[in-house]
Amino acid sequence: MIDERILVSKIKDKYKDKTFKELSKMSGLNMTRIFRIFNGSKISYQEALVLQRMVGLKNQHAYNFINDNNVKKVEAKIYQLTKLEKILGVGK
């Protein structure tokens, strides 16, 4: 399991020559949010997924900073939203 500090460390190692502004453009996260994450702020599940994709980790459930029950709830909500988007014809 990956701790959020290890995930941030991997991002810092992989993109050590990038500025916060460049990382912001690459990730879609706000520049000040990246600064806060790099300085120890807690990471949300969605932010962790973005960072995980940037590092290239395969297992999106490999984080130990989120409760497994919460993961299931988030996945259920995403599933519900996806179904709703299909019904409404958005999210293509």
ChimeraX commands (.cxc) that place a marker at each C-alpha (Angstrom):
marker #1 position 0.00,0.00,0.00 radius 0.5
marker #1 position 1.20,3.48,-0.83 radius 0.5
marker #1 position 1.17,6.25,1.71 radius 0.5
marker #1 position 0.31,9.71,0.40 radius 0.5
marker #1 position 3.77,10.96,1.42 radius 0.5
marker #1 position 5.36,8.30,-0.78 radius 0.5
marker #1 position 3.08,9.28,-3.66 radius 0.5
marker #1 position 4.08,12.95,-3.32 radius 0.5
marker #1 position 7.73,11.90,-3.06 radius 0.5
marker #1 position 7.41,9.93,-6.31 radius 0.5
marker #1 position 5.87,12.98,-8.02 radius 0.5
marker #1 position 8.66,15.21,-6.73 radius 0.5
marker #1 position 11.30,12.74,-7.96 radius 0.5
marker #1 position 9.73,12.23,-11.38 radius 0.5
marker #1 position 9.00,15.92,-12.02 radius 0.5
marker #1 position 11.83,17.58,-10.08 radius 0.5
marker #1 position 12.60,19.97,-12.93 radius 0.5
marker #1 position 8.98,21.14,-13.29 radius 0.5
marker #1 position 7.51,24.24,-11.68 radius 0.5
marker #1 position 4.23,24.30,-9.76 radius 0.5
marker #1 position 2.69,26.06,-12.75 radius 0.5
marker #1 position 3.81,23.28,-15.13 radius 0.5
marker #1 position 2.60,20.57,-12.74 radius 0.5
marker #1 position -0.72,22.39,-12.49 radius 0.5
marker #1 position -1.16,22.37,-16.26 radius 0.5
marker #1 position -0.16,18.69,-16.46 radius 0.5
marker #1 position -2.46,17.56,-13.65 radius 0.5
marker #1 position -5.39,19.94,-13.91 radius 0.5
marker #1 position -5.01,20.73,-10.20 radius 0.5
marker #1 position -4.77,24.32,-9.01 radius 0.5
marker #1 position -1.19,25.59,-8.68 radius 0.5
marker #1 position -1.68,26.61,-5.04 radius 0.5
marker #1 position -3.20,23.20,-4.31 radius 0.5
marker #1 position -0.10,21.48,-5.65 radius 0.5
marker #1 position 2.04,23.76,-3.48 radius 0.5
marker #1 position -0.01,22.81,-0.42 radius 0.5
marker #1 position 0.16,19.10,-1.23 radius 0.5
marker #1 position 3.93,19.32,-1.64 radius 0.5
marker #1 position 4.12,21.01,1.75 radius 0.5
marker #1 position 2.21,18.34,3.67 radius 0.5
marker #1 position -1.48,19.07,3.14 radius 0.5
marker #1 position -3.80,16.05,3.07 radius 0.5
marker #1 position -4.71,14.69,-0.35 radius 0.5
marker #1 position -8.26,13.93,-1.42 radius 0.5
marker #1 position -9.05,10.65,-3.17 radius 0.5
marker #1 position -9.57,12.43,-6.49 radius 0.5
marker #1 position -6.24,14.28,-6.18 radius 0.5
marker #1 position -4.51,11.01,-5.33 radius 0.5
marker #1 position -5.90,9.44,-8.50 radius 0.5
marker #1 position -4.58,12.34,-10.57 radius 0.5
marker #1 position -1.14,12.07,-8.97 radius 0.5
marker #1 position -1.21,8.28,-9.32 radius 0.5
marker #1 position -1.79,8.65,-13.07 radius 0.5
marker #1 position 1.09,11.12,-13.32 radius 0.5
marker #1 position 3.45,8.67,-11.59 radius 0.5
marker #1 position 2.11,5.77,-13.63 radius 0.5
marker #1 position 0.99,3.52,-10.76 radius 0.5
marker #1 position -1.48,0.88,-11.89 radius 0.5
marker #1 position -3.47,0.09,-8.72 radius 0.5
marker #1 position -5.82,2.96,-7.88 radius 0.5
marker #1 position -6.79,1.22,-4.62 radius 0.5
marker #1 position -3.23,1.15,-3.32 radius 0.5
marker #1 position -3.55,4.08,-0.92 radius 0.5
marker #1 position -3.69,3.58,2.82 radius 0.5
marker #1 position -4.86,7.10,3.63 radius 0.5
marker #1 position -8.48,6.47,2.76 radius 0.5
marker #1 position -10.79,4.09,4.54 radius 0.5
marker #1 position -11.91,1.09,2.46 radius 0.5
marker #1 position -15.54,1.88,3.31 radius 0.5
marker #1 position -15.10,5.34,1.85 radius 0.5
marker #1 position -13.60,3.89,-1.33 radius 0.5
marker #1 position -16.68,1.73,-1.82 radius 0.5
marker #1 position -18.97,4.72,-1.22 radius 0.5
marker #1 position -17.03,6.86,-3.70 radius 0.5
marker #1 position -17.08,4.09,-6.30 radius 0.5
marker #1 position -20.84,3.67,-5.81 radius 0.5
marker #1 position -21.40,7.42,-6.27 radius 0.5
marker #1 position -19.22,7.44,-9.40 radius 0.5
marker #1 position -21.20,4.50,-10.77 radius 0.5
marker #1 position -24.48,6.29,-10.05 radius 0.5
marker #1 position -23.25,9.50,-11.70 radius 0.5
marker #1 position -22.04,7.57,-14.73 radius 0.5
marker #1 position -25.45,5.94,-15.12 radius 0.5
marker #1 position -27.16,9.32,-14.75 radius 0.5
marker #1 position -24.84,10.86,-17.37 radius 0.5
marker #1 position -25.73,8.07,-19.80 radius 0.5
marker #1 position -29.44,8.65,-19.20 radius 0.5
marker #1 position -29.07,12.41,-19.69 radius 0.5
marker #1 position -26.73,12.01,-22.67 radius 0.5
marker #1 position -23.82,13.91,-21.16 radius 0.5
marker #1 position -20.33,12.73,-20.24 radius 0.5
marker #1 position -19.54,11.34,-23.68 radius 0.5
marker link #1:1,2 radius 0.2
marker link #1:2,3 radius 0.2
marker link #1:3,4 radius 0.2
marker link #1:4,5 radius 0.2
marker link #1:5,6 radius 0.2
marker link #1:6,7 radius 0.2
marker link #1:7,8 radius 0.2
marker link #1:8,9 radius 0.2
marker link #1:9,10 radius 0.2
marker link #1:10,11 radius 0.2
marker link #1:11,12 radius 0.2
marker link #1:12,13 radius 0.2
marker link #1:13,14 radius 0.2
marker link #1:14,15 radius 0.2
marker link #1:15,16 radius 0.2
marker link #1:16,17 radius 0.2
marker link #1:17,18 radius 0.2
marker link #1:18,19 radius 0.2
marker link #1:19,20 radius 0.2
marker link #1:20,21 radius 0.2
marker link #1:21,22 radius 0.2
marker link #1:22,23 radius 0.2
marker link #1:23,24 radius 0.2
marker link #1:24,25 radius 0.2
marker link #1:25,26 radius 0.2
marker link #1:26,27 radius 0.2
marker link #1:27,28 radius 0.2
marker link #1:28,29 radius 0.2
marker link #1:29,30 radius 0.2
marker link #1:30,31 radius 0.2
marker link #1:31,32 radius 0.2
marker link #1:32,33 radius 0.2
marker link #1:33,34 radius 0.2
marker link #1:34,35 radius 0.2
marker link #1:35,36 radius 0.2
marker link #1:36,37 radius 0.2
marker link #1:37,38 radius 0.2
marker link #1:38,39 radius 0.2
marker link #1:39,40 radius 0.2
marker link #1:40,41 radius 0.2
marker link #1:41,42 radius 0.2
marker link #1:42,43 radius 0.2
marker link #1:43,44 radius 0.2
marker link #1:44,45 radius 0.2
marker link #1:45,46 radius 0.2
marker link #1:46,47 radius 0.2
marker link #1:47,48 radius 0.2
marker link #1:48,49 radius 0.2
marker link #1:49,50 radius 0.2
marker link #1:50,51 radius 0.2
marker link #1:51,52 radius 0.2
marker link #1:52,53 radius 0.2
marker link #1:53,54 radius 0.2
marker link #1:54,55 radius 0.2
marker link #1:55,56 radius 0.2
marker link #1:56,57 radius 0.2
marker link #1:57,58 radius 0.2
marker link #1:58,59 radius 0.2
marker link #1:59,60 radius 0.2
marker link #1:60,61 radius 0.2
marker link #1:61,62 radius 0.2
marker link #1:62,63 radius 0.2
marker link #1:63,64 radius 0.2
marker link #1:64,65 radius 0.2
marker link #1:65,66 radius 0.2
marker link #1:66,67 radius 0.2
marker link #1:67,68 radius 0.2
marker link #1:68,69 radius 0.2
marker link #1:69,70 radius 0.2
marker link #1:70,71 radius 0.2
marker link #1:71,72 radius 0.2
marker link #1:72,73 radius 0.2
marker link #1:73,74 radius 0.2
marker link #1:74,75 radius 0.2
marker link #1:75,76 radius 0.2
marker link #1:76,77 radius 0.2
marker link #1:77,78 radius 0.2
marker link #1:78,79 radius 0.2
marker link #1:79,80 radius 0.2
marker link #1:80,81 radius 0.2
marker link #1:81,82 radius 0.2
marker link #1:82,83 radius 0.2
marker link #1:83,84 radius 0.2
marker link #1:84,85 radius 0.2
marker link #1:85,86 radius 0.2
marker link #1:86,87 radius 0.2
marker link #1:87,88 radius 0.2
marker link #1:88,89 radius 0.2
marker link #1:89,90 radius 0.2
marker link #1:90,91 radius 0.2
marker link #1:91,92 radius 0.2
view
